[in-house]
Amino acid sequence: MSFFSFNRKLTELDKRAMELVKDEFSYVDEISNYNSQKVLKAFIDNRVSEAHLGISTGYGYGDIGRDTLDKIVADCFGAEDCLIRHGFASGTHTLTVALFGILRPGDSVLCLTGRPYDTITGVFGIDKADDGSLADFGITYNQIELKADKTPDIDEIKKELSNKKYKMAYIQRSRGYSTRPSLSVETIKNLCDAVKSVSKDTVIMVDNCYGEFVEKKEPTEVGADLMAGSLIKNPGGGIAPCGGYIAGKKKYVEMCANRMTCAGVGREVGATLGHNRELYMGFFSSPHIVGEALKTAIYSSALFELLGFETNPKYNEKRADIIESIILKNDKSLIAFCKGLQSGSPIDSFVVPEPWEMPGYTDKVIMAAGAFTLGASIELSADGPLREPFAVWLQGGINFSTAKVGILLAAETVIKNESKG
């Protein structure tokens, strides 16, 4: 029984796409099974009980649930220590706490992956001053441009680090609103090795948003000193209602904890207010949920390749995050895609998304996100700025069976838009 009707051409393309992705889905299942067992082992080793899921209020002193979850996440990420908190407002906020936690006036930071995505540029103070950015505190920023093939330029990175002292080397794993490849853990390892070969005291920090549990290892297992991410992306498993994490070497995590609350108190305070259960459940579920999101991305790539669109990554390419970008060529098709996807969402399917001036972005942005948690990009969502090359960045899908319907509705809306000429 089918509850949705699509034209014959799209139905045939759907069947062809599903045939194309069989081997890729099998590989995703292998990764998901490995990471699910890794998380289960961490829960068992840390003797999680009902007591860990309770509520703390006020200062939150002695919250064993909060403190044990820190240990679990650190174990799973191969890190010495971790802070996982519902109080981080977003991924950008989490990254900001980490940056301000480590950097001091007079320090310099070098971004190894070209210009970072829109919302974090304000934190560095790249384009604007006098608003509380790192630049306002006398912290300087520099970046190494990507090579012509859009991969990191290791030779230039080593040269720059040899000529100038940098407190931090910053790596953005995901592509942001660009068409460059996202960085695999192997590529991050190569970057870490390059940095330490010429500047062993430089702190390597990775923006790991969208990358958790996509591979069997994380950046903190291959040389990164610190990494951070959002709980309404991969590691929240579609259950955590908000929050973020910072993981890495203990001394750096402690510095971040002192920035998170206040110096001398750090991680010892912070009531969980009943969120422990959601954070535990979300993290436990996340390897499987990431697998569903990866299947959604792979399928959408195959389907839109069959429709004649350029996609990145290709359906059969190795993936480093859950994001799929589709070049839709013009603003009308970009808007049509988002409208179609929204119509297949479980929440607000009747809402029609429109481009708007989103805070932190330089161009109008259109977003489709009919999610149970507002803005959760581990749930099926898509967005893109109205600028060349008019690409949409698709992410999430906590259930592939229903996410596929959203993708088909997006494809159907794009087809109808193009037929109007």
N, C-alpha and C positions, 0 to 999 in steps of 0.2 A: 504494500500500500504506500502510495506517495501522497504527502500532504501539500506538496508544492509542485506547480506545473511550470516546466521550462520548454522552450521551443526545441524542435527535434535536433537542430544543429548543435545547440548547447548541450543537450543530453548526450549526443554522440561524442562531443569533445570531452565531456565529463568522464565517460567510459575510457576513452583513450588516455586521458590524464591519469586515471587510477591504475591503468596498466603500466604506464611509464614509471610510476613512483614506487612500485612494489619493493624493489631492492633497497631504496632509500628508507622506506618505512621500516624495513627489517633492521637496518642499521640503527635507526632511532630507537627501536625497541631494545636493542642490545645496550645502548648507552643508558636508557631510562632504567632498565633492570639493574645495571651495575650501580648507578647512583642511588636508586631506591634502597638497595641492600646496604650501601654505605651509610645512609641516613638511619636506617633501622638499627644497624650495629652501634651507631653513636648513641641512640636513645637507650639501648640496652646497657651499654657500657657505663652510661651516666645514671643508671638506675632511676629513670623517670617514673614518677608515681602521680597519683591524683593530687597529692599535696603540692606538686609543682604547678598545677593549673589554677591555683587559687588567686585571691585578690589581695593586693596591698594598697594602702591609702597613705595620705600624708607624705612623710619623707620617703617611705618605702624602704626603710632600713631592713636588711636581712631577708629580702625577697628571694627565697631559694629558687623559685621558678625562673625569675629574671636571670639570676646568676648561673643557673645550670644551663639555660638555653644558650647563653654566651659560650659555654664550654662545648656544647653540642655543635654549634655552628663552626667554632674554631676547629674542632676535630674533623668535620666534613670538608672544610676548606684547606686543611693542611696548614693551619695558621697557629701561632703561639697563643693568640688571644683574640677576642672579638667583643664588640658592643652591638647588640641587636635591640632596638628600642622602637616602640610605637610612637614616641615623641618626635622623631625626625619627620618633618612635614612633607618631604619629597626626596627624590634622588639627588637633586641639585643641592638641597639643604644639607643632606648627609655629606656630600662631597665638600661642601663649604666648611662644615665643622672640621672635617679632616684636614683641609688646607690651612685653615686658621689655627688648627691644633699643632701643626708641625712648623709652619713658616713664621719667621720673626722679622721685624723691621731690618732692612738691609739685605735680606736674603733674596735670591733669584730662583725662579722656576723656569725650566725648559720643557715645553710641550714637544714630544717626539713625533706626534701624529698630525701635524698641521694645525690649522685653526680649529678650535673645539666648537661644539654645537652652541646654538644661540644662547641658551639660558646661562651657561657657565661663563660666557665671555664677560658678562657683567661682574661676576665674582672676581675674575682676574683684573678687571678694570681696563680691558683692551681698548674699548671705544669711548669710555665715559669715566669721568672722575667725580670726586666730591659726593659719593653716595655710599661710602662705607666699604668700598672694594679693597682688595689686597693692595692695589696701587696706592690707595690713600694712606696705607700704613707703611709705605716705603718699600714694598716688595715688588721687584721688577719681574716682568714676564718676557719671554722670548719663545719662538717656535721654529722648528725645522720643517720646511715644506716637504710634502711627499714627492717622490720621484714621478716621472712621466707615467709610469704604470700604476700610480696611486698606492704604492707601497712605501713603508718607512725607509728613509735614506740613512742607513746605518753608518756609512762613511762620513757623511756630514755631521751626524750626531756625535760620533767619536771625535771628530775634528773640533767641534764647538766645545765639547766637554773638556778637551785637552787645553783649550785656549782660555777658558773662563771657569771660575768656580760657581757651581750651581748647588743650592741646597736640595732641590727636588727635580727629578725627571718625571714628567706627567705623561701618562699613556691613556688615551681614550680608546677603549676596545671596540665599541660600536661605532657606526659610521655617522650618527647624527643625521642631519639633513644634507648628506652628500652621497655620492655614488661610489665612494671608495670601498674596497673590501673591508669587512670587519676583521679584527685580528684574532687569529687562532691562538691557543695557549702556546703552541710551538713558536709562533712569531713573537709573542710576548717574551718567551724565554730567550730568544735571540737578541731582543732589545735589552733585556736585563743583563745578559752576558756582556753585551757591548758597553753598556753604561759602567758596569763594575770593573771592566778591564782597564778603563782610563780614569775612573772617578769613584773609587770604592766607597767613599763616605756619602755620596749622593743618595738621597732617599728616593726610591722608586715607588710611585703611587699609580694605581690603575683604577680608572673609572670602569667598573665591571658591569654596569647596567646592561641588562638584556643577555648577559653571557653565562650566568650561573647555571650549572648542570647541563649545559649544551655539550660539553665534553667530559671526559673522565677526570680531568685535572682542572685546577683553578690557578690563576696567576700567582697566588701566594705559595704554591707548591713548586714554582719554577724560577723563583728569584725576586718576585715583587715584595717589597717591604710592607706595603699597605694597599688595601683595595676597599672599595665601597660600592654600595648598590642600594636599590629601592625594594621595599617589601610589597609594593603594588605592581612589581614586575616579577621576575622569575621566582625568587626565594620565598615569596609570600603565598605561592600556590593558589592564588585566587581566593584565599580565605582571610589572610591578614588584611585588616581594613585600612592600614596606613603603616608608616614606619620605614626604617632603613637599617643598614648594618655597616660597620667598619671592622675589618679584620686584618690581621698582620702580625708583625713583631710586637711583643708585649710592651716594650718601652714606647713605641709610637702610638699604640692603642691607648695607653695610659695618658699620653699627652692629649689625645683627642677627647678622652673622657673628661679631662680638666677643662677643655673648651666647651664640651657639651653641657656641663653644669657650671662648676666654678673651681678655681684652683684650690687644691687642698681637700676637696670633697670628691670630685670626679664621679666615678660609677657607683659610689656607696648610696647615693640618693636617687630617687626617681620611682614613684609609685606606678605599678602596672595597671591599676584600676580595672582589673578583670580582663585585660587583653592577653594574658598569658596563654589561655586555651587556644585562642585564634592564631597566635603566633606559632605555637607548637604544632597545631594541626596544619597550618599553612606550610611551614617548613618541611614537615613530614611528607606532605602531598606533593611538594614542588617538583621532584624529579619526574614524576609521572605527568604532571600538568605541563611541564616544559616539553615533554615528548609530544603531547597533544598539540602544543603551539608550533613545534617544529614540523609536524605533519601538515598542519594548516599552511605554513609558509611554503613547504615543498610542493604541496598540491596546487596552491595558487600560482606558483612559478610555472609549473607544467601547463596548467590551463591557459594562462595568459601568453605563454610562448606559443601554444597552439593557435591562439587567436591573433598572433602576429606582433605581439608587443615585446619590447626588450625588458628583461627581468634581471635582477641581481640580488642574490646569486642565481645561477641556473639551477633547475630542479635537481640535477645530479652532481652539483658541486658540494664540497665539504663546507659545513657551516660553523661559524664561530659565535652566532647569536640567533635570536628568534625572529629577526627582522627580515622582511622581504620588500624590496623596492621594485616598483613597476613604473616604467616610463610611459606616461599616458599622452604625451606630446602637446596637449593644449589644456587650458584651464577648464573648458567645458567638460572634457572627459574626466579630469581630476575630480571636479565637483560631482559628476554623475556617479563615479565609482563610490565616493563616500556616501552619497544618498542611497545607493543600492545596498551597500553594506549595512547602513543604519536600519534599513527596512527589514533586515534579517536578524536584528538584535533582540534578545529576550526582554530588555528594558528599553523603553522609549522607541520602539520600532516605528511609531507613527510620527516621530519628530523628523523634521527636514533640516539637516545641517547646512549652514551657510558660512562662507569665509568671514573672519573677523580679525580685529586688531588685538591679537593675543599678547598679554604682558610678557616681555622678555624676547620678543621676536621682531625682526626688522620688516617682514612682509606679512600681509594677511595670511592667515592659516585656516584651513578647513579641517575639521575633525569629525570622524564617525566613531562613537563609543557608547553603545547601549549596554553599559556594564552595571553589575550589581554593586561594585565599588567605584565611585566617581573617579574617572581618570586612570583606572587600572589597566595598564597596557599588557598585562598577562592575559586579560580577557580580550576577545576579538575586537580590534580597533584599527583605525587607519587615519593617517593625517598627512598633511603636506602643505608647504608654503606655496602660494600662487606666484611662482617664478620659474624660470627655466631650470631644469628640463621638464617641469610639470610632472614630477614623479610623486607617487603616493608611497608612503612607508607603512606597510602592513605589519602588525604584530599581534601575538596572542592567539587565543582559542583554547579555552579550558576543556573543550569537548569537541573533538574533530568532527563528529557526525553532524553537529549543529553548525559548527564553524563553516563547514563546506557549503551549507545552504546560504550563508551570508556571502561567501565568495561567489557563488553562482548568481545570486541576486545582483551583486556588484557588476559582474561580467555582463549580465543581461541588460542592466541599465546603461552601461558604456556602449554596448552594441546598438541599443535603441538611439542613443544620443548621436552616434556616428552615422546612423542611417538617415538622420534628419539633415546631415550634411553641413 
